[in-house]
Amino acid sequence: MALRVVRLGSPRAPGEGIRVGTVRRPPRGVPKSEFASRDFYDAWLPELAPSDALVKLAQGAASEREWRTFVKRYRAEMAKPAAARLLDLLVAFSKTTSLSVGCYCADESRCHRSVLKDLLREHGARLE
């Protein structure tokens, strides 16, 4: 049992468990009834996605300094009580069941999911 961080829309790994989308918007052009069957997500938690302003900041982050600014601001958003409670919930689930969280970005190193992975680890999640 553990938590994985994945790219939404990628083929599911054996034993991956429930896939949670931590994105601001659902996949374009995909009927809601097909989100799971097309390997996007089974459940959606947009509250763990960066705000629209931060998404724009991340997409425009050309320098390492700009990326660090995004990371700092995203961490501040995730420190708010509602987001922190959701992180704690995922951490608790990671200790008893297999699940995954993810985003659409191709490059995990420049995606909020890399920061989310660190946050989950810091909160005590069991990660694969």
GROMACS elastic network, one bead per residue, 0.5 to 0.9 nm:
[ bonds ]
;  ai    aj funct       b0    kb
    1    15     6  0.87581   500
    1    17     6  0.89895   500
    1    93     6  0.88238   500
    1    94     6  0.64381   500
    1    95     6  0.62948   500
    1    96     6  0.59166   500
    1    99     6  0.79641   500
    1   126     6  0.78398   500
    1   127     6  0.87485   500
    1   128     6  0.85791   500
    2    16     6  0.85686   500
    2    93     6  0.81565   500
    2    95     6  0.62549   500
    2    96     6  0.75541   500
    2    97     6  0.63265   500
    2    99     6  0.65618   500
    2   100     6  0.82717   500
    2   125     6  0.78058   500
    2   126     6  0.51571   500
    2   127     6  0.52481   500
    2   128     6  0.57863   500
    3    16     6  0.80582   500
    3    17     6  0.86653   500
    3    90     6  0.81799   500
    3    91     6  0.81425   500
    3    93     6  0.81884   500
    3    94     6  0.51436   500
    3    95     6  0.83150   500
    3    97     6  0.80571   500
    3    98     6  0.58301   500
    3    99     6  0.50188   500
    3   100     6  0.52314   500
    3   101     6  0.75379   500
    3   125     6  0.72158   500
    3   126     6  0.61038   500
    3   128     6  0.59464   500
    4    16     6  0.72453   500
    4    94     6  0.89352   500
    4    98     6  0.80210   500
    4    99     6  0.64465   500
    4   101     6  0.64009   500
    4   102     6  0.83714   500
    4   117     6  0.84553   500
    4   126     6  0.89141   500
    4   127     6  0.59698   500
    4   128     6  0.55152   500
    5    99     6  0.88798   500
    5   100     6  0.55483   500
    5   101     6  0.50591   500
    5   102     6  0.54996   500
    5   103     6  0.85666   500
    5   113     6  0.69451   500
    5   114     6  0.80431   500
    5   116     6  0.85291   500
    5   117     6  0.66189   500
    5   127     6  0.83006   500
    5   128     6  0.83208   500
    6     9     6  0.89282   500
    6    10     6  0.76904   500
    6    12     6  0.87462   500
    6    19     6  0.86309   500
    6   100     6  0.65896   500
    6   101     6  0.60946   500
    6   103     6  0.69965   500
    6   104     6  0.86801   500
    6   108     6  0.85490   500
    6   113     6  0.81076   500
    7    10     6  0.57463   500
    7    11     6  0.88716   500
    7    40     6  0.83774   500
    7   101     6  0.82882   500
    7   102     6  0.53220   500
    7   103     6  0.53266   500
    7   104     6  0.54327   500
    7   105     6  0.66535   500
    7   106     6  0.70311   500
    7   107     6  0.88848   500
    7   108     6  0.78622   500
    7   113     6  0.87074   500
    8    11     6  0.84338   500
    8    19     6  0.83973   500
    8    20     6  0.88109   500
    8    21     6  0.71621   500
    8    39     6  0.65575   500
    8    41     6  0.68157   500
    8   101     6  0.82615   500
    8   102     6  0.55553   500
    8   103     6  0.52155   500
    8   105     6  0.80618   500
    9    12     6  0.84449   500
    9    27     6  0.89405   500
    9    35     6  0.87673   500
    9    38     6  0.65035   500
    9    41     6  0.79646   500
    9   103     6  0.86807   500
    9   104     6  0.69926   500
   10    13     6  0.89809   500
   10    38     6  0.85763   500
   10    39     6  0.61917   500
   10    40     6  0.74372   500
   10   104     6  0.88400   500
   11    38     6  0.83636   500
   11    39     6  0.60809   500
   11    40     6  0.89251   500
   12    15     6  0.83926   500
   12    16     6  0.65339   500
   12    17     6  0.87736   500
   12    19     6  0.87147   500
   12    39     6  0.64733   500
   13    16     6  0.53537   500
   13    17     6  0.86936   500
   14    17     6  0.81739   500
   15    98     6  0.68971   500
   15    99     6  0.84558   500
   16    19     6  0.74914   500
   16    98     6  0.59060   500
   16    99     6  0.57278   500
   16   100     6  0.63437   500
   17    97     6  0.75458   500
   17   100     6  0.66163   500
   18    41     6  0.77451   500
   18    42     6  0.61831   500
   18    43     6  0.76708   500
   18    97     6  0.89655   500
   18    98     6  0.69879   500
   18   100     6  0.61822   500
   18   101     6  0.84914   500
   19    36     6  0.81046   500
   19    39     6  0.81876   500
   19    40     6  0.75772   500
   19    42     6  0.52769   500
   19    43     6  0.65869   500
   19    44     6  0.86452   500
   19    99     6  0.58856   500
   19   101     6  0.57538   500
   19   102     6  0.75923   500
   20    40     6  0.83893   500
   20    41     6  0.53053   500
   20    42     6  0.59613   500
   20    44     6  0.55694   500
   20    45     6  0.67674   500
   20    99     6  0.75971   500
   20   100     6  0.59894   500
   20   102     6  0.64814   500
   20   103     6  0.89936   500
   21    24     6  0.87322   500
   21    26     6  0.84260   500
   21    40     6  0.72008   500
   21    41     6  0.53179   500
   21    42     6  0.75423   500
   21    43     6  0.62426   500
   21    45     6  0.58888   500
   21    46     6  0.71768   500
   21    48     6  0.87532   500
   21    49     6  0.86768   500
   21   100     6  0.85906   500
   21   101     6  0.58601   500
   21   102     6  0.53940   500
   21   103     6  0.63018   500
   21   104     6  0.88728   500
   22    25     6  0.89947   500
   22    44     6  0.64085   500
   22    45     6  0.51320   500
   22    46     6  0.51805   500
   22    47     6  0.72362   500
   22    48     6  0.52986   500
   22    49     6  0.50527   500
   22    50     6  0.87187   500
   22   101     6  0.64577   500
   22   102     6  0.57212   500
   22   103     6  0.59771   500
   22   113     6  0.80853   500
   23    26     6  0.71865   500
   23    44     6  0.76188   500
   23    45     6  0.70937   500
   23    46     6  0.51053   500
   23    47     6  0.81313   500
   23    48     6  0.72354   500
   23    50     6  0.77405   500
   23   102     6  0.76165   500
   23   103     6  0.57617   500
   23   104     6  0.77529   500
   24    45     6  0.82962   500
   24    47     6  0.77224   500
   24    48     6  0.83284   500
   24    49     6  0.55428   500
   24    50     6  0.72156   500
   24    51     6  0.74429   500
   24    52     6  0.75072   500
   24    55     6  0.88004   500
   25    28     6  0.81853   500
   25    46     6  0.73829   500
   26    30     6  0.81849   500
   26    32     6  0.82553   500
   26    35     6  0.84278   500
   26    40     6  0.88308   500
   26    44     6  0.83218   500
   27    30     6  0.58888   500
   27    31     6  0.85460   500
   27    32     6  0.87271   500
   27    35     6  0.77447   500
   27    40     6  0.76180   500
   27   104     6  0.85362   500
   28    31     6  0.84599   500
   30    33     6  0.82267   500
   30    34     6  0.65281   500
   30    35     6  0.67657   500
   30    38     6  0.85830   500
   31    34     6  0.54235   500
   31    35     6  0.68362   500
   32    35     6  0.54271   500
   32    36     6  0.84649   500
   33    36     6  0.75363   500
   33    37     6  0.81076   500
   34    37     6  0.51512   500
   34    38     6  0.58376   500
   34    39     6  0.84821   500
   34    40     6  0.84444   500
   35    38     6  0.55072   500
   35    39     6  0.65043   500
   35    40     6  0.51639   500
   35    41     6  0.57113   500
   35    42     6  0.68645   500
   36    39     6  0.51278   500
   36    40     6  0.55751   500
   36    43     6  0.84235   500
   37    40     6  0.75903   500
   37    41     6  0.83956   500
   37    42     6  0.86496   500
   38    41     6  0.81999   500
   39    42     6  0.82837   500
   40   102     6  0.86926   500
   40   103     6  0.87397   500
   40   104     6  0.84515   500
   41    44     6  0.68180   500
   41   101     6  0.84323   500
   41   102     6  0.83350   500
   44    47     6  0.87931   500
   45    48     6  0.59383   500
   45    49     6  0.75381   500
   45    86     6  0.87068   500
   46    49     6  0.51288   500
   46    50     6  0.82603   500
   47    50     6  0.78499   500
   47    51     6  0.85427   500
   47    78     6  0.87601   500
   47    82     6  0.80669   500
   47    83     6  0.64082   500
   47    86     6  0.82851   500
   48    51     6  0.89337   500
   48    77     6  0.87003   500
   48    78     6  0.70215   500
   48    83     6  0.62351   500
   48    86     6  0.77199   500
   48    87     6  0.80919   500
   48   116     6  0.81785   500
   49    52     6  0.87803   500
   49    55     6  0.85367   500
   49    74     6  0.86170   500
   49    78     6  0.88320   500
   49   103     6  0.85481   500
   49   112     6  0.74787   500
   49   113     6  0.86185   500
   49   116     6  0.89523   500
   50    53     6  0.78505   500
   50    54     6  0.56161   500
   50    55     6  0.59158   500
   50    73     6  0.88491   500
   50    74     6  0.60189   500
   50    77     6  0.74318   500
   50    78     6  0.84551   500
   50   112     6  0.71934   500
   51    54     6  0.51866   500
   51    55     6  0.62332   500
   51    56     6  0.87826   500
   51    74     6  0.81218   500
   51    77     6  0.81116   500
   52    55     6  0.50749   500
   52    56     6  0.64168   500
   52    57     6  0.87067   500
   53    56     6  0.52772   500
   53    57     6  0.63212   500
   53    58     6  0.88032   500
   54    58     6  0.60695   500
   54    59     6  0.84844   500
   54    70     6  0.64809   500
   54    73     6  0.75045   500
   54    74     6  0.70898   500
   55    58     6  0.51436   500
   55    59     6  0.61538   500
   55    60     6  0.86296   500
   55    70     6  0.85069   500
   55   112     6  0.86289   500
   56    59     6  0.51271   500
   56    60     6  0.62034   500
   56    61     6  0.85515   500
   57    60     6  0.52511   500
   57    61     6  0.60316   500
   57    66     6  0.77708   500
   57    67     6  0.81324   500
   57    69     6  0.85474   500
   57    70     6  0.63857   500
   58    61     6  0.50530   500
   58    62     6  0.86316   500
   58    66     6  0.77693   500
   58    67     6  0.64256   500
   58    69     6  0.88230   500
   58    70     6  0.58977   500
   58    71     6  0.85555   500
   58   110     6  0.76215   500
   58   111     6  0.76088   500
   58   112     6  0.82459   500
   59    62     6  0.82149   500
   59   110     6  0.86180   500
   59   111     6  0.88469   500
   60    63     6  0.89125   500
   60    66     6  0.81686   500
   60    67     6  0.87975   500
   61    64     6  0.74578   500
   61    65     6  0.80740   500
   61    67     6  0.53207   500
   61    68     6  0.89068   500
   61    69     6  0.88183   500
   61    70     6  0.79094   500
   61   110     6  0.88055   500
   62    65     6  0.84399   500
   62    66     6  0.66791   500
   62    67     6  0.74879   500
   63    66     6  0.52688   500
   63    67     6  0.64068   500
   63    68     6  0.87519   500
   64    67     6  0.50265   500
   64    68     6  0.61711   500
   64    69     6  0.86518   500
   65    68     6  0.51079   500
   65    69     6  0.63088   500
   65    70     6  0.87769   500
   66    69     6  0.50386   500
   66    70     6  0.63867   500
   66    71     6  0.87800   500
   67    70     6  0.50324   500
   67    71     6  0.62646   500
   67    72     6  0.86915   500
   67   110     6  0.76952   500
   68    72     6  0.61268   500
   68    73     6  0.85991   500
   69    72     6  0.51876   500
   69    73     6  0.62412   500
   69    74     6  0.85595   500
   70    73     6  0.52335   500
   70    74     6  0.59958   500
   70    75     6  0.84796   500
   70   112     6  0.87863   500
   71    74     6  0.51352   500
   71    75     6  0.60359   500
   71    76     6  0.85564   500
   71   112     6  0.77095   500
   71   115     6  0.68451   500
   72    75     6  0.52457   500
   72    76     6  0.63289   500
   72    77     6  0.88798   500
   73    77     6  0.63634   500
   73    78     6  0.87450   500
   74    77     6  0.50352   500
   74    78     6  0.62533   500
   74    79     6  0.86414   500
   74   112     6  0.77662   500
   74   115     6  0.81048   500
   74   116     6  0.89923   500
   75    78     6  0.50200   500
   75    79     6  0.61621   500
   75   115     6  0.77226   500
   75   116     6  0.84458   500
   75   119     6  0.79189   500
   76    79     6  0.50860   500
   76    80     6  0.69124   500
   77    80     6  0.56566   500
   77    83     6  0.74178   500
   78    81     6  0.79428   500
   78    82     6  0.81542   500
   78    83     6  0.50705   500
   78    84     6  0.58791   500
   78    87     6  0.82090   500
   78   116     6  0.86855   500
   78   119     6  0.84383   500
   79    82     6  0.83195   500
   79    83     6  0.65298   500
   79    84     6  0.54944   500
   80    83     6  0.56566   500
   80    84     6  0.59799   500
   80    85     6  0.86417   500
   81    84     6  0.50467   500
   81    85     6  0.60793   500
   81    86     6  0.87059   500
   82    85     6  0.52802   500
   82    86     6  0.65112   500
   82    87     6  0.88715   500
   83    86     6  0.51065   500
   83    87     6  0.62714   500
   83    88     6  0.86712   500
   84    87     6  0.50452   500
   84    88     6  0.62229   500
   84    89     6  0.86549   500
   85    88     6  0.50247   500
   85    89     6  0.62155   500
   85    90     6  0.87793   500
   86    90     6  0.63129   500
   86    91     6  0.85742   500
   87    90     6  0.51899   500
   87    91     6  0.61725   500
   87    92     6  0.86907   500
   87   116     6  0.88794   500
   87   119     6  0.79251   500
   87   120     6  0.64473   500
   87   123     6  0.73823   500
   87   125     6  0.89082   500
   88    92     6  0.61996   500
   88    93     6  0.86673   500
   88   120     6  0.80387   500
   88   123     6  0.67735   500
   88   124     6  0.84250   500
   88   125     6  0.83848   500
   89    92     6  0.51310   500
   89    93     6  0.62812   500
   89    94     6  0.86286   500
   90    93     6  0.50351   500
   90    94     6  0.60605   500
   90    95     6  0.88903   500
   90    99     6  0.85611   500
   90   120     6  0.78267   500
   90   125     6  0.74650   500
   91    94     6  0.50513   500
   91    95     6  0.68042   500
   91   120     6  0.65143   500
   91   121     6  0.82834   500
   91   123     6  0.67952   500
   91   124     6  0.62470   500
   91   126     6  0.70745   500
   92    95     6  0.55568   500
   92    96     6  0.71444   500
   92    97     6  0.89177   500
   92   124     6  0.85423   500
   92   125     6  0.72015   500
   92   126     6  0.88592   500
   93    96     6  0.53812   500
   93    97     6  0.56949   500
   93    98     6  0.76676   500
   93    99     6  0.77239   500
   93   125     6  0.84228   500
   94    97     6  0.56011   500
   94    98     6  0.62690   500
   94    99     6  0.67905   500
   94   100     6  0.89190   500
   94   125     6  0.58427   500
   94   126     6  0.54730   500
   94   127     6  0.73645   500
   95    98     6  0.82102   500
   95   125     6  0.70562   500
   95   126     6  0.59836   500
  101   113     6  0.79749   500
  101   116     6  0.89161   500
  101   117     6  0.88186   500
  102   105     6  0.88421   500
  102   113     6  0.61927   500
  103   106     6  0.86943   500
  103   108     6  0.86583   500
  103   111     6  0.77894   500
  103   112     6  0.78444   500
  103   113     6  0.63952   500
  104   111     6  0.87596   500
  105   108     6  0.65064   500
  105   110     6  0.80460   500
  105   111     6  0.61316   500
  105   112     6  0.87338   500
  105   113     6  0.86233   500
  106   110     6  0.87061   500
  106   111     6  0.81925   500
  107   110     6  0.56686   500
  107   111     6  0.64307   500
  108   112     6  0.76500   500
  108   113     6  0.64765   500
  108   114     6  0.57528   500
  109   112     6  0.82475   500
  109   113     6  0.81910   500
  109   114     6  0.58502   500
  109   115     6  0.86056   500
  110   113     6  0.84277   500
  110   114     6  0.73346   500
  111   114     6  0.58620   500
  111   115     6  0.74870   500
  112   115     6  0.51824   500
  112   116     6  0.60630   500
  112   117     6  0.85509   500
  113   117     6  0.59222   500
  113   118     6  0.85462   500
  114   117     6  0.51136   500
  114   118     6  0.65086   500
  114   119     6  0.87931   500
  115   118     6  0.50760   500
  115   119     6  0.61941   500
  115   120     6  0.86231   500
  116   120     6  0.60770   500
  116   121     6  0.85121   500
  117   120     6  0.51795   500
  117   121     6  0.62059   500
  117   122     6  0.86190   500
  117   125     6  0.89953   500
  117   127     6  0.83036   500
  118   121     6  0.50712   500
  118   122     6  0.61073   500
  118   123     6  0.86136   500
  119   123     6  0.61683   500
  119   124     6  0.86930   500
  119   125     6  0.87982   500
  120   123     6  0.50509   500
  120   124     6  0.63791   500
  120   125     6  0.53166   500
  120   126     6  0.83612   500
  120   127     6  0.82350   500
  121   124     6  0.51038   500
  121   126     6  0.71105   500
  121   127     6  0.70269   500
  122   125     6  0.73613   500
  124   127     6  0.89420   500
